[in-house]
Amino acid sequence: MTARARKTLVWEPGEIPAPGALLDWRDGRHFDHRHDRPCALCARPTPMRSHHGEPAHKTCAESWITAHPTEARLGRFASDTQPKRARDTDDHA
Ligand SMILES: [Zn+2]
């Protein structure tokens, strides 16, 4: 059984986007509807959270990755993991 360890990592992040690319934060866990907290990057209130529970606007996190490409590789902000879907159920595009 898995312990509910709420240390730093809230849940498993996916890939770290390349500088200039967009984060994929579609998972509802990025949105804390209980309360806003000051964004770690711009200090304005935000309901958005990183995978580590750090409050940050998605756009601020993307700008931070672009401005700090080396630090970004350490995984402060990452996209959600991509669910592996069967190709044949979703090829209408
Ligand atoms: Zn911000």
PDB file of the backbone (N, CA, C, O) and the ligand in Angstrom, with CONECT records:
HET     ZN  A 101       1
ATOM      1  N   MET A   1       0.847  -1.192   0.000  1.00  0.00           N
ATOM      2  CA  MET A   1       0.000   0.000   0.000  1.00  0.00           C
ATOM      3  C   MET A   1       0.877   1.235   0.000  1.00  0.00           C
ATOM      4  O   MET A   1       1.975   1.231   0.556  1.00  0.00           O
ATOM      5  N   THR A   2       0.398   2.262  -0.610  1.00  0.00           N
ATOM      6  CA  THR A   2       1.193   3.470  -0.730  1.00  0.00           C
ATOM      7  C   THR A   2       0.820   4.468   0.356  1.00  0.00           C
ATOM      8  O   THR A   2      -0.353   4.791   0.544  1.00  0.00           O
ATOM      9  N   ALA A   3       1.813   4.941   1.053  1.00  0.00           N
ATOM     10  CA  ALA A   3       1.579   5.948   2.084  1.00  0.00           C
ATOM     11  C   ALA A   3       1.262   7.277   1.423  1.00  0.00           C
ATOM     12  O   ALA A   3       1.785   7.587   0.352  1.00  0.00           O
ATOM     13  N   ARG A   4       0.422   8.046   2.049  1.00  0.00           N
ATOM     14  CA  ARG A   4       0.070   9.352   1.494  1.00  0.00           C
ATOM     15  C   ARG A   4       1.112  10.382   1.900  1.00  0.00           C
ATOM     16  O   ARG A   4       0.838  11.286   2.690  1.00  0.00           O
ATOM     17  N   ALA A   5       2.280  10.237   1.364  1.00  0.00           N
ATOM     18  CA  ALA A   5       3.371  11.146   1.708  1.00  0.00           C
ATOM     19  C   ALA A   5       3.171  12.478   1.004  1.00  0.00           C
ATOM     20  O   ALA A   5       3.228  12.558  -0.223  1.00  0.00           O
ATOM     21  N   ARG A   6       2.942  13.499   1.770  1.00  0.00           N
ATOM     22  CA  ARG A   6       2.813  14.829   1.183  1.00  0.00           C
ATOM     23  C   ARG A   6       4.022  15.658   1.567  1.00  0.00           C
ATOM     24  O   ARG A   6       3.920  16.621   2.326  1.00  0.00           O
ATOM     25  N   LYS A   7       5.141  15.278   1.043  1.00  0.00           N
ATOM     26  CA  LYS A   7       6.360  16.019   1.348  1.00  0.00           C
ATOM     27  C   LYS A   7       6.514  17.150   0.344  1.00  0.00           C
ATOM     28  O   LYS A   7       6.003  18.252   0.541  1.00  0.00           O
ATOM     29  N   THR A   8       7.216  16.862  -0.715  1.00  0.00           N
ATOM     30  CA  THR A   8       7.389  17.910  -1.707  1.00  0.00           C
ATOM     31  C   THR A   8       6.595  17.570  -2.965  1.00  0.00           C
ATOM     32  O   THR A   8       5.798  18.376  -3.444  1.00  0.00           O
ATOM     33  N   LEU A   9       6.818  16.386  -3.487  1.00  0.00           N
ATOM     34  CA  LEU A   9       6.151  16.024  -4.723  1.00  0.00           C
ATOM     35  C   LEU A   9       4.711  15.617  -4.430  1.00  0.00           C
ATOM     36  O   LEU A   9       4.470  14.708  -3.636  1.00  0.00           O
ATOM     37  N   VAL A  10       3.768  16.282  -5.061  1.00  0.00           N
ATOM     38  CA  VAL A  10       2.364  15.980  -4.833  1.00  0.00           C
ATOM     39  C   VAL A  10       1.950  14.782  -5.666  1.00  0.00           C
ATOM     40  O   VAL A  10       1.277  13.876  -5.176  1.00  0.00           O
ATOM     41  N   TRP A  11       2.348  14.781  -6.907  1.00  0.00           N
ATOM     42  CA  TRP A  11       2.123  13.606  -7.738  1.00  0.00           C
ATOM     43  C   TRP A  11       3.165  13.590  -8.830  1.00  0.00           C
ATOM     44  O   TRP A  11       3.914  14.549  -9.018  1.00  0.00           O
ATOM     45  N   GLU A  12       3.198  12.490  -9.541  1.00  0.00           N
ATOM     46  CA  GLU A  12       4.278  12.247 -10.483  1.00  0.00           C
ATOM     47  C   GLU A  12       4.209  13.191 -11.685  1.00  0.00           C
ATOM     48  O   GLU A  12       3.219  13.181 -12.416  1.00  0.00           O
ATOM     49  N   PRO A  13       5.244  14.006 -11.899  1.00  0.00           N
ATOM     50  CA  PRO A  13       5.241  14.870 -13.074  1.00  0.00           C
ATOM     51  C   PRO A  13       5.662  14.122 -14.328  1.00  0.00           C
ATOM     52  O   PRO A  13       6.224  13.028 -14.267  1.00  0.00           O
ATOM     53  N   GLY A  14       5.377  14.733 -15.450  1.00  0.00           N
ATOM     54  CA  GLY A  14       5.791  14.154 -16.731  1.00  0.00           C
ATOM     55  C   GLY A  14       7.024  14.854 -17.248  1.00  0.00           C
ATOM     56  O   GLY A  14       7.979  15.094 -16.509  1.00  0.00           O
ATOM     57  N   GLU A  15       6.993  15.180 -18.529  1.00  0.00           N
ATOM     58  CA  GLU A  15       8.165  15.767 -19.165  1.00  0.00           C
ATOM     59  C   GLU A  15       8.327  17.246 -18.828  1.00  0.00           C
ATOM     60  O   GLU A  15       7.352  17.962 -18.599  1.00  0.00           O
ATOM     61  N   ILE A  16       9.564  17.673 -18.804  1.00  0.00           N
ATOM     62  CA  ILE A  16       9.854  19.094 -18.648  1.00  0.00           C
ATOM     63  C   ILE A  16       9.863  19.702 -20.052  1.00  0.00           C
ATOM     64  O   ILE A  16      10.632  19.268 -20.909  1.00  0.00           O
ATOM     65  N   PRO A  17       9.020  20.696 -20.288  1.00  0.00           N
ATOM     66  CA  PRO A  17       8.976  21.261 -21.636  1.00  0.00           C
ATOM     67  C   PRO A  17      10.254  22.002 -21.996  1.00  0.00           C
ATOM     68  O   PRO A  17      10.954  22.509 -21.119  1.00  0.00           O
ATOM     69  N   ALA A  18      10.547  22.063 -23.255  1.00  0.00           N
ATOM     70  CA  ALA A  18      11.692  22.831 -23.723  1.00  0.00           C
ATOM     71  C   ALA A  18      11.409  24.312 -23.512  1.00  0.00           C
ATOM     72  O   ALA A  18      10.250  24.725 -23.501  1.00  0.00           O
ATOM     73  N   PRO A  19      12.463  25.119 -23.344  1.00  0.00           N
ATOM     74  CA  PRO A  19      12.247  26.557 -23.203  1.00  0.00           C
ATOM     75  C   PRO A  19      11.418  27.105 -24.362  1.00  0.00           C
ATOM     76  O   PRO A  19      11.708  26.836 -25.528  1.00  0.00           O
ATOM     77  N   GLY A  20      10.391  27.872 -24.029  1.00  0.00           N
ATOM     78  CA  GLY A  20       9.521  28.424 -25.056  1.00  0.00           C
ATOM     79  C   GLY A  20       8.314  27.559 -25.350  1.00  0.00           C
ATOM     80  O   GLY A  20       7.360  28.011 -25.983  1.00  0.00           O
ATOM     81  N   ALA A  21       8.350  26.300 -24.888  1.00  0.00           N
ATOM     82  CA  ALA A  21       7.208  25.413 -25.105  1.00  0.00           C
ATOM     83  C   ALA A  21       6.197  25.590 -23.978  1.00  0.00           C
ATOM     84  O   ALA A  21       6.506  26.187 -22.947  1.00  0.00           O
ATOM     85  N   LEU A  22       5.008  25.078 -24.176  1.00  0.00           N
ATOM     86  CA  LEU A  22       3.950  25.240 -23.183  1.00  0.00           C
ATOM     87  C   LEU A  22       3.885  24.036 -22.261  1.00  0.00           C
ATOM     88  O   LEU A  22       4.140  22.902 -22.666  1.00  0.00           O
ATOM     89  N   LEU A  23       3.538  24.310 -21.011  1.00  0.00           N
ATOM     90  CA  LEU A  23       3.287  23.238 -20.057  1.00  0.00           C
ATOM     91  C   LEU A  23       1.919  22.625 -20.337  1.00  0.00           C
ATOM     92  O   LEU A  23       0.994  23.308 -20.775  1.00  0.00           O
ATOM     93  N   ASP A  24       1.813  21.351 -20.081  1.00  0.00           N
ATOM     94  CA  ASP A  24       0.536  20.668 -20.167  1.00  0.00           C
ATOM     95  C   ASP A  24       0.047  20.432 -18.744  1.00  0.00           C
ATOM     96  O   ASP A  24       0.430  19.462 -18.090  1.00  0.00           O
ATOM     97  N   TRP A  25      -0.788  21.320 -18.292  1.00  0.00           N
ATOM     98  CA  TRP A  25      -1.317  21.225 -16.926  1.00  0.00           C
ATOM     99  C   TRP A  25      -2.816  20.992 -16.993  1.00  0.00           C
ATOM    100  O   TRP A  25      -3.589  21.768 -16.431  1.00  0.00           O
ATOM    101  N   ARG A  26      -3.231  19.944 -17.667  1.00  0.00           N
ATOM    102  CA  ARG A  26      -4.657  19.678 -17.804  1.00  0.00           C
ATOM    103  C   ARG A  26      -5.228  18.955 -16.592  1.00  0.00           C
ATOM    104  O   ARG A  26      -6.439  18.955 -16.369  1.00  0.00           O
ATOM    105  N   ASP A  27      -4.342  18.338 -15.810  1.00  0.00           N
ATOM    106  CA  ASP A  27      -4.819  17.587 -14.649  1.00  0.00           C
ATOM    107  C   ASP A  27      -5.465  18.529 -13.641  1.00  0.00           C
ATOM    108  O   ASP A  27      -4.922  19.593 -13.345  1.00  0.00           O
ATOM    109  N   GLY A  28      -6.610  18.145 -13.119  1.00  0.00           N
ATOM    110  CA  GLY A  28      -7.337  18.996 -12.184  1.00  0.00           C
ATOM    111  C   GLY A  28      -6.593  19.269 -10.899  1.00  0.00           C
ATOM    112  O   GLY A  28      -6.923  20.206 -10.171  1.00  0.00           O
ATOM    113  N   ARG A  29      -5.583  18.452 -10.613  1.00  0.00           N
ATOM    114  CA  ARG A  29      -4.829  18.661  -9.377  1.00  0.00           C
ATOM    115  C   ARG A  29      -3.955  19.899  -9.432  1.00  0.00           C
ATOM    116  O   ARG A  29      -3.434  20.333  -8.404  1.00  0.00           O
ATOM    117  N   HIS A  30      -3.786  20.473 -10.610  1.00  0.00           N
ATOM    118  CA  HIS A  30      -3.049  21.733 -10.691  1.00  0.00           C
ATOM    119  C   HIS A  30      -3.878  22.898 -10.174  1.00  0.00           C
ATOM    120  O   HIS A  30      -3.350  23.978  -9.907  1.00  0.00           O
ATOM    121  N   PHE A  31      -5.189  22.669 -10.035  1.00  0.00           N
ATOM    122  CA  PHE A  31      -6.099  23.755  -9.677  1.00  0.00           C
ATOM    123  C   PHE A  31      -6.582  23.545  -8.248  1.00  0.00           C
ATOM    124  O   PHE A  31      -7.319  22.600  -7.967  1.00  0.00           O
ATOM    125  N   ASP A  32      -6.168  24.425  -7.354  1.00  0.00           N
ATOM    126  CA  ASP A  32      -6.606  24.361  -5.966  1.00  0.00           C
ATOM    127  C   ASP A  32      -7.776  25.334  -5.799  1.00  0.00           C
ATOM    128  O   ASP A  32      -7.582  26.538  -5.635  1.00  0.00           O
ATOM    129  N   HIS A  33      -8.982  24.788  -5.842  1.00  0.00           N
ATOM    130  CA  HIS A  33     -10.160  25.664  -5.793  1.00  0.00           C
ATOM    131  C   HIS A  33     -10.493  26.112  -4.382  1.00  0.00           C
ATOM    132  O   HIS A  33     -11.413  26.904  -4.180  1.00  0.00           O
ATOM    133  N   ARG A  34      -9.741  25.603  -3.393  1.00  0.00           N
ATOM    134  CA  ARG A  34     -10.038  25.998  -2.015  1.00  0.00           C
ATOM    135  C   ARG A  34      -9.525  27.398  -1.698  1.00  0.00           C
ATOM    136  O   ARG A  34     -10.184  28.177  -1.009  1.00  0.00           O
ATOM    137  N   HIS A  35      -8.342  27.698  -2.211  1.00  0.00           N
ATOM    138  CA  HIS A  35      -7.817  29.034  -1.948  1.00  0.00           C
ATOM    139  C   HIS A  35      -6.712  29.393  -2.929  1.00  0.00           C
ATOM    140  O   HIS A  35      -5.978  28.538  -3.422  1.00  0.00           O
ATOM    141  N   ASP A  36      -6.624  30.690  -3.192  1.00  0.00           N
ATOM    142  CA  ASP A  36      -5.510  31.218  -3.967  1.00  0.00           C
ATOM    143  C   ASP A  36      -4.316  31.422  -3.043  1.00  0.00           C
ATOM    144  O   ASP A  36      -4.469  31.677  -1.848  1.00  0.00           O
ATOM    145  N   ARG A  37      -3.145  31.305  -3.613  1.00  0.00           N
ATOM    146  CA  ARG A  37      -1.927  31.615  -2.868  1.00  0.00           C
ATOM    147  C   ARG A  37      -1.043  32.466  -3.762  1.00  0.00           C
ATOM    148  O   ARG A  37      -1.181  32.429  -4.985  1.00  0.00           O
ATOM    149  N   PRO A  38      -0.132  33.236  -3.166  1.00  0.00           N
ATOM    150  CA  PRO A  38       0.726  34.089  -4.003  1.00  0.00           C
ATOM    151  C   PRO A  38       1.612  33.245  -4.913  1.00  0.00           C
ATOM    152  O   PRO A  38       2.274  32.309  -4.467  1.00  0.00           O
ATOM    153  N   CYS A  39       1.608  33.587  -6.162  1.00  0.00           N
ATOM    154  CA  CYS A  39       2.454  32.918  -7.142  1.00  0.00           C
ATOM    155  C   CYS A  39       3.919  33.063  -6.738  1.00  0.00           C
ATOM    156  O   CYS A  39       4.357  34.148  -6.354  1.00  0.00           O
ATOM    157  N   ALA A  40       4.674  31.968  -6.825  1.00  0.00           N
ATOM    158  CA  ALA A  40       6.082  31.987  -6.434  1.00  0.00           C
ATOM    159  C   ALA A  40       6.912  32.865  -7.368  1.00  0.00           C
ATOM    160  O   ALA A  40       8.047  33.219  -7.048  1.00  0.00           O
ATOM    161  N   LEU A  41       6.351  33.208  -8.506  1.00  0.00           N
ATOM    162  CA  LEU A  41       7.124  33.925  -9.508  1.00  0.00           C
ATOM    163  C   LEU A  41       6.693  35.381  -9.673  1.00  0.00           C
ATOM    164  O   LEU A  41       7.538  36.246  -9.908  1.00  0.00           O
ATOM    165  N   CYS A  42       5.403  35.667  -9.554  1.00  0.00           N
ATOM    166  CA  CYS A  42       4.964  37.052  -9.744  1.00  0.00           C
ATOM    167  C   CYS A  42       4.258  37.609  -8.510  1.00  0.00           C
ATOM    168  O   CYS A  42       3.922  38.793  -8.475  1.00  0.00           O
ATOM    169  N   ALA A  43       4.026  36.763  -7.486  1.00  0.00           N
ATOM    170  CA  ALA A  43       3.457  37.174  -6.199  1.00  0.00           C
ATOM    171  C   ALA A  43       1.982  37.543  -6.265  1.00  0.00           C
ATOM    172  O   ALA A  43       1.407  37.960  -5.259  1.00  0.00           O
ATOM    173  N   ARG A  44       1.356  37.397  -7.435  1.00  0.00           N
ATOM    174  CA  ARG A  44      -0.082  37.646  -7.509  1.00  0.00           C
ATOM    175  C   ARG A  44      -0.820  36.346  -7.186  1.00  0.00           C
ATOM    176  O   ARG A  44      -0.309  35.261  -7.463  1.00  0.00           O
ATOM    177  N   PRO A  45      -2.016  36.447  -6.604  1.00  0.00           N
ATOM    178  CA  PRO A  45      -2.718  35.236  -6.179  1.00  0.00           C
ATOM    179  C   PRO A  45      -3.035  34.312  -7.357  1.00  0.00           C
ATOM    180  O   PRO A  45      -3.381  34.763  -8.449  1.00  0.00           O
ATOM    181  N   THR A  46      -2.908  33.032  -7.107  1.00  0.00           N
ATOM    182  CA  THR A  46      -3.222  32.056  -8.144  1.00  0.00           C
ATOM    183  C   THR A  46      -3.755  30.779  -7.514  1.00  0.00           C
ATOM    184  O   THR A  46      -3.281  30.368  -6.454  1.00  0.00           O
ATOM    185  N   PRO A  47      -4.720  30.156  -8.144  1.00  0.00           N
ATOM    186  CA  PRO A  47      -5.161  28.830  -7.683  1.00  0.00           C
ATOM    187  C   PRO A  47      -4.307  27.708  -8.276  1.00  0.00           C
ATOM    188  O   PRO A  47      -4.495  26.541  -7.931  1.00  0.00           O
ATOM    189  N   MET A  48      -3.370  28.051  -9.164  1.00  0.00           N
ATOM    190  CA  MET A  48      -2.598  27.013  -9.847  1.00  0.00           C
ATOM    191  C   MET A  48      -1.447  26.520  -8.973  1.00  0.00           C
ATOM    192  O   MET A  48      -0.834  27.293  -8.237  1.00  0.00           O
ATOM    193  N   ARG A  49      -1.165  25.226  -9.068  1.00  0.00           N
ATOM    194  CA  ARG A  49      -0.086  24.602  -8.300  1.00  0.00           C
ATOM    195  C   ARG A  49       0.770  23.759  -9.233  1.00  0.00           C
ATOM    196  O   ARG A  49       0.282  23.162 -10.192  1.00  0.00           O
ATOM    197  N   SER A  50       2.076  23.729  -8.919  1.00  0.00           N
ATOM    198  CA  SER A  50       2.956  22.833  -9.653  1.00  0.00           C
ATOM    199  C   SER A  50       2.804  21.417  -9.120  1.00  0.00           C
ATOM    200  O   SER A  50       2.015  21.177  -8.206  1.00  0.00           O
ATOM    201  N   HIS A  51       3.552  20.482  -9.683  1.00  0.00           N
ATOM    202  CA  HIS A  51       3.529  19.101  -9.176  1.00  0.00           C
ATOM    203  C   HIS A  51       4.074  19.020  -7.758  1.00  0.00           C
ATOM    204  O   HIS A  51       3.833  18.041  -7.052  1.00  0.00           O
ATOM    205  N   HIS A  52       4.796  20.027  -7.349  1.00  0.00           N
ATOM    206  CA  HIS A  52       5.340  20.066  -5.996  1.00  0.00           C
ATOM    207  C   HIS A  52       4.430  20.832  -5.050  1.00  0.00           C
ATOM    208  O   HIS A  52       4.756  21.001  -3.875  1.00  0.00           O
ATOM    209  N   GLY A  53       3.290  21.298  -5.550  1.00  0.00           N
ATOM    210  CA  GLY A  53       2.389  22.077  -4.725  1.00  0.00           C
ATOM    211  C   GLY A  53       2.795  23.532  -4.614  1.00  0.00           C
ATOM    212  O   GLY A  53       2.250  24.282  -3.805  1.00  0.00           O
ATOM    213  N   GLU A  54       3.753  23.922  -5.429  1.00  0.00           N
ATOM    214  CA  GLU A  54       4.205  25.312  -5.401  1.00  0.00           C
ATOM    215  C   GLU A  54       3.210  26.175  -6.178  1.00  0.00           C
ATOM    216  O   GLU A  54       2.912  25.878  -7.335  1.00  0.00           O
ATOM    217  N   PRO A  55       2.692  27.241  -5.556  1.00  0.00           N
ATOM    218  CA  PRO A  55       1.761  28.088  -6.292  1.00  0.00           C
ATOM    219  C   PRO A  55       2.463  28.843  -7.408  1.00  0.00           C
ATOM    220  O   PRO A  55       3.465  29.519  -7.175  1.00  0.00           O
ATOM    221  N   ALA A  56       1.946  28.728  -8.594  1.00  0.00           N
ATOM    222  CA  ALA A  56       2.540  29.417  -9.741  1.00  0.00           C
ATOM    223  C   ALA A  56       1.545  29.408 -10.886  1.00  0.00           C
ATOM    224  O   ALA A  56       0.933  28.382 -11.181  1.00  0.00           O
ATOM    225  N   HIS A  57       1.386  30.560 -11.534  1.00  0.00           N
ATOM    226  CA  HIS A  57       0.588  30.596 -12.749  1.00  0.00           C
ATOM    227  C   HIS A  57       1.275  29.732 -13.799  1.00  0.00           C
ATOM    228  O   HIS A  57       2.502  29.650 -13.842  1.00  0.00           O
ATOM    229  N   LYS A  58       0.484  29.098 -14.634  1.00  0.00           N
ATOM    230  CA  LYS A  58       1.059  28.285 -15.699  1.00  0.00           C
ATOM    231  C   LYS A  58       1.916  29.154 -16.619  1.00  0.00           C
ATOM    232  O   LYS A  58       3.007  28.753 -17.025  1.00  0.00           O
ATOM    233  N   THR A  59       1.418  30.336 -16.941  1.00  0.00           N
ATOM    234  CA  THR A  59       2.178  31.211 -17.840  1.00  0.00           C
ATOM    235  C   THR A  59       3.472  31.677 -17.180  1.00  0.00           C
ATOM    236  O   THR A  59       4.494  31.820 -17.850  1.00  0.00           O
ATOM    237  N   CYS A  60       3.431  31.917 -15.853  1.00  0.00           N
ATOM    238  CA  CYS A  60       4.645  32.314 -15.142  1.00  0.00           C
ATOM    239  C   CYS A  60       5.659  31.168 -15.161  1.00  0.00           C
ATOM    240  O   CYS A  60       6.852  31.390 -15.369  1.00  0.00           O
ATOM    241  N   ALA A  61       5.180  29.953 -14.945  1.00  0.00           N
ATOM    242  CA  ALA A  61       6.075  28.796 -14.957  1.00  0.00           C
ATOM    243  C   ALA A  61       6.711  28.629 -16.338  1.00  0.00           C
ATOM    244  O   ALA A  61       7.896  28.315 -16.450  1.00  0.00           O
ATOM    245  N   GLU A  62       5.919  28.841 -17.378  1.00  0.00           N
ATOM    246  CA  GLU A  62       6.458  28.713 -18.742  1.00  0.00           C
ATOM    247  C   GLU A  62       7.517  29.790 -18.990  1.00  0.00           C
ATOM    248  O   GLU A  62       8.557  29.520 -19.591  1.00  0.00           O
ATOM    249  N   SER A  63       7.248  30.996 -18.528  1.00  0.00           N
ATOM    250  CA  SER A  63       8.231  32.071 -18.690  1.00  0.00           C
ATOM    251  C   SER A  63       9.495  31.765 -17.904  1.00  0.00           C
ATOM    252  O   SER A  63      10.606  32.052 -18.349  1.00  0.00           O
ATOM    253  N   TRP A  64       9.304  31.166 -16.709  1.00  0.00           N
ATOM    254  CA  TRP A  64      10.458  30.836 -15.875  1.00  0.00           C
ATOM    255  C   TRP A  64      11.333  29.788 -16.558  1.00  0.00           C
ATOM    256  O   TRP A  64      12.561  29.882 -16.533  1.00  0.00           O
ATOM    257  N   ILE A  65      10.694  28.792 -17.169  1.00  0.00           N
ATOM    258  CA  ILE A  65      11.457  27.754 -17.874  1.00  0.00           C
ATOM    259  C   ILE A  65      12.265  28.380 -19.007  1.00  0.00           C
ATOM    260  O   ILE A  65      13.425  28.029 -19.225  1.00  0.00           O
ATOM    261  N   THR A  66      11.639  29.307 -19.723  1.00  0.00           N
ATOM    262  CA  THR A  66      12.330  29.971 -20.831  1.00  0.00           C
ATOM    263  C   THR A  66      13.507  30.806 -20.323  1.00  0.00           C
ATOM    264  O   THR A  66      14.557  30.873 -20.961  1.00  0.00           O
ATOM    265  N   ALA A  67      13.309  31.448 -19.147  1.00  0.00           N
ATOM    266  CA  ALA A  67      14.354  32.316 -18.600  1.00  0.00           C
ATOM    267  C   ALA A  67      15.439  31.535 -17.871  1.00  0.00           C
ATOM    268  O   ALA A  67      16.562  32.019 -17.726  1.00  0.00           O
ATOM    269  N   HIS A  68      15.109  30.316 -17.405  1.00  0.00           N
ATOM    270  CA  HIS A  68      16.057  29.519 -16.622  1.00  0.00           C
ATOM    271  C   HIS A  68      16.142  28.093 -17.180  1.00  0.00           C
ATOM    272  O   HIS A  68      15.797  27.135 -16.490  1.00  0.00           O
ATOM    273  N   PRO A  69      16.597  27.956 -18.415  1.00  0.00           N
ATOM    274  CA  PRO A  69      16.567  26.627 -19.047  1.00  0.00           C
ATOM    275  C   PRO A  69      17.399  25.578 -18.325  1.00  0.00           C
ATOM    276  O   PRO A  69      17.056  24.396 -18.354  1.00  0.00           O
ATOM    277  N   THR A  70      18.496  25.990 -17.672  1.00  0.00           N
ATOM    278  CA  THR A  70      19.332  25.010 -16.977  1.00  0.00           C
ATOM    279  C   THR A  70      18.651  24.535 -15.695  1.00  0.00           C
ATOM    280  O   THR A  70      18.536  23.335 -15.446  1.00  0.00           O
ATOM    281  N   GLU A  71      18.204  25.496 -14.887  1.00  0.00           N
ATOM    282  CA  GLU A  71      17.472  25.137 -13.673  1.00  0.00           C
ATOM    283  C   GLU A  71      16.211  24.350 -13.992  1.00  0.00           C
ATOM    284  O   GLU A  71      15.807  23.469 -13.232  1.00  0.00           O
ATOM    285  N   ALA A  72      15.596  24.673 -15.116  1.00  0.00           N
ATOM    286  CA  ALA A  72      14.340  24.014 -15.481  1.00  0.00           C
ATOM    287  C   ALA A  72      14.515  22.512 -15.627  1.00  0.00           C
ATOM    288  O   ALA A  72      13.588  21.741 -15.378  1.00  0.00           O
ATOM    289  N   ARG A  73      15.733  22.094 -16.039  1.00  0.00           N
ATOM    290  CA  ARG A  73      15.975  20.654 -16.222  1.00  0.00           C
ATOM    291  C   ARG A  73      15.914  19.906 -14.899  1.00  0.00           C
ATOM    292  O   ARG A  73      15.789  18.682 -14.895  1.00  0.00           O
ATOM    293  N   LEU A  74      16.001  20.614 -13.773  1.00  0.00           N
ATOM    294  CA  LEU A  74      15.929  19.967 -12.472  1.00  0.00           C
ATOM    295  C   LEU A  74      14.487  19.609 -12.105  1.00  0.00           C
ATOM    296  O   LEU A  74      14.249  18.901 -11.126  1.00  0.00           O
ATOM    297  N   GLY A  75      13.547  20.092 -12.880  1.00  0.00           N
ATOM    298  CA  GLY A  75      12.178  19.624 -12.717  1.00  0.00           C
ATOM    299  C   GLY A  75      11.286  20.439 -11.806  1.00  0.00           C
ATOM    300  O   GLY A  75      10.320  19.917 -11.251  1.00  0.00           O
ATOM    301  N   ARG A  76      11.602  21.726 -11.645  1.00  0.00           N
ATOM    302  CA  ARG A  76      10.715  22.543 -10.810  1.00  0.00           C
ATOM    303  C   ARG A  76       9.293  22.560 -11.374  1.00  0.00           C
ATOM    304  O   ARG A  76       8.317  22.417 -10.638  1.00  0.00           O
ATOM    305  N   PHE A  77       9.200  22.736 -12.678  1.00  0.00           N
ATOM    306  CA  PHE A  77       7.899  22.704 -13.337  1.00  0.00           C
ATOM    307  C   PHE A  77       7.952  21.680 -14.469  1.00  0.00           C
ATOM    308  O   PHE A  77       8.902  21.648 -15.251  1.00  0.00           O
ATOM    309  N   ALA A  78       6.931  20.858 -14.541  1.00  0.00           N
ATOM    310  CA  ALA A  78       6.894  19.836 -15.581  1.00  0.00           C
ATOM    311  C   ALA A  78       5.465  19.689 -16.076  1.00  0.00           C
ATOM    312  O   ALA A  78       4.514  20.075 -15.397  1.00  0.00           O
ATOM    313  N   SER A  79       5.331  19.135 -17.252  1.00  0.00           N
ATOM    314  CA  SER A  79       4.012  18.839 -17.783  1.00  0.00           C
ATOM    315  C   SER A  79       3.449  17.597 -17.116  1.00  0.00           C
ATOM    316  O   SER A  79       4.166  16.860 -16.439  1.00  0.00           O
ATOM    317  N   ASP A  80       2.164  17.375 -17.315  1.00  0.00           N
ATOM    318  CA  ASP A  80       1.545  16.155 -16.823  1.00  0.00           C
ATOM    319  C   ASP A  80       2.031  14.971 -17.642  1.00  0.00           C
ATOM    320  O   ASP A  80       2.436  15.114 -18.796  1.00  0.00           O
ATOM    321  N   THR A  81       1.982  13.813 -17.027  1.00  0.00           N
ATOM    322  CA  THR A  81       2.292  12.600 -17.778  1.00  0.00           C
ATOM    323  C   THR A  81       1.211  12.386 -18.829  1.00  0.00           C
ATOM    324  O   THR A  81       0.034  12.665 -18.596  1.00  0.00           O
ATOM    325  N   GLN A  82       1.618  11.899 -19.958  1.00  0.00           N
ATOM    326  CA  GLN A  82       0.669  11.661 -21.035  1.00  0.00           C
ATOM    327  C   GLN A  82       0.114  10.256 -20.919  1.00  0.00           C
ATOM    328  O   GLN A  82       0.868   9.285 -20.980  1.00  0.00           O
ATOM    329  N   PRO A  83      -1.192  10.136 -20.753  1.00  0.00           N
ATOM    330  CA  PRO A  83      -1.764   8.797 -20.692  1.00  0.00           C
ATOM    331  C   PRO A  83      -1.552   8.080 -22.016  1.00  0.00           C
ATOM    332  O   PRO A  83      -1.756   8.638 -23.094  1.00  0.00           O
ATOM    333  N   LYS A  84      -1.141   6.839 -21.898  1.00  0.00           N
ATOM    334  CA  LYS A  84      -0.896   6.075 -23.113  1.00  0.00           C
ATOM    335  C   LYS A  84      -2.214   5.477 -23.597  1.00  0.00           C
ATOM    336  O   LYS A  84      -2.759   4.541 -23.011  1.00  0.00           O
ATOM    337  N   ARG A  85      -2.696   6.053 -24.683  1.00  0.00           N
ATOM    338  CA  ARG A  85      -3.987   5.618 -25.202  1.00  0.00           C
ATOM    339  C   ARG A  85      -3.793   4.760 -26.432  1.00  0.00           C
ATOM    340  O   ARG A  85      -2.785   4.857 -27.131  1.00  0.00           O
ATOM    341  N   ALA A  86      -4.752   3.944 -26.672  1.00  0.00           N
ATOM    342  CA  ALA A  86      -4.735   3.159 -27.895  1.00  0.00           C
ATOM    343  C   ALA A  86      -4.981   4.106 -29.065  1.00  0.00           C
ATOM    344  O   ALA A  86      -5.931   4.888 -29.056  1.00  0.00           O
ATOM    345  N   ARG A  87      -4.135   4.027 -30.044  1.00  0.00           N
ATOM    346  CA  ARG A  87      -4.200   4.925 -31.179  1.00  0.00           C
ATOM    347  C   ARG A  87      -5.547   4.840 -31.918  1.00  0.00           C
ATOM    348  O   ARG A  87      -6.076   5.849 -32.384  1.00  0.00           O
ATOM    349  N   ASP A  88      -6.077   3.639 -32.011  1.00  0.00           N
ATOM    350  CA  ASP A  88      -7.254   3.454 -32.870  1.00  0.00           C
ATOM    351  C   ASP A  88      -8.533   4.064 -32.295  1.00  0.00           C
ATOM    352  O   ASP A  88      -9.551   4.122 -32.985  1.00  0.00           O
ATOM    353  N   THR A  89      -8.492   4.524 -31.024  1.00  0.00           N
ATOM    354  CA  THR A  89      -9.695   5.129 -30.469  1.00  0.00           C
ATOM    355  C   THR A  89      -9.719   6.635 -30.694  1.00  0.00           C
ATOM    356  O   THR A  89     -10.734   7.282 -30.438  1.00  0.00           O
ATOM    357  N   ASP A  90      -8.628   7.191 -31.163  1.00  0.00           N
ATOM    358  CA  ASP A  90      -8.546   8.651 -31.225  1.00  0.00           C
ATOM    359  C   ASP A  90      -7.768   9.107 -32.458  1.00  0.00           C
ATOM    360  O   ASP A  90      -6.753   9.791 -32.332  1.00  0.00           O
ATOM    361  N   ASP A  91      -8.225   8.741 -33.617  1.00  0.00           N
ATOM    362  CA  ASP A  91      -7.500   9.177 -34.812  1.00  0.00           C
ATOM    363  C   ASP A  91      -8.406   9.980 -35.731  1.00  0.00           C
ATOM    364  O   ASP A  91      -8.313   9.881 -36.955  1.00  0.00           O
ATOM    365  N   HIS A  92      -9.272  10.765 -35.136  1.00  0.00           N
ATOM    366  CA  HIS A  92     -10.138  11.604 -35.947  1.00  0.00           C
ATOM    367  C   HIS A  92      -9.445  12.887 -36.383  1.00  0.00           C
ATOM    368  O   HIS A  92      -9.923  13.578 -37.283  1.00  0.00           O
ATOM    369  N   ALA A  93      -8.327  13.208 -35.752  1.00  0.00           N
ATOM    370  CA  ALA A  93      -7.596  14.416 -36.110  1.00  0.00           C
ATOM    371  C   ALA A  93      -6.850  14.185 -37.403  1.00  0.00           C
ATOM    372  O   ALA A  93      -6.164  15.084 -37.888  1.00  0.00           O
TER     373      ALA A  93
HETATM  374 ZN    ZN A 101       2.421  34.331 -11.539  1.00  0.00          ZN2+
END
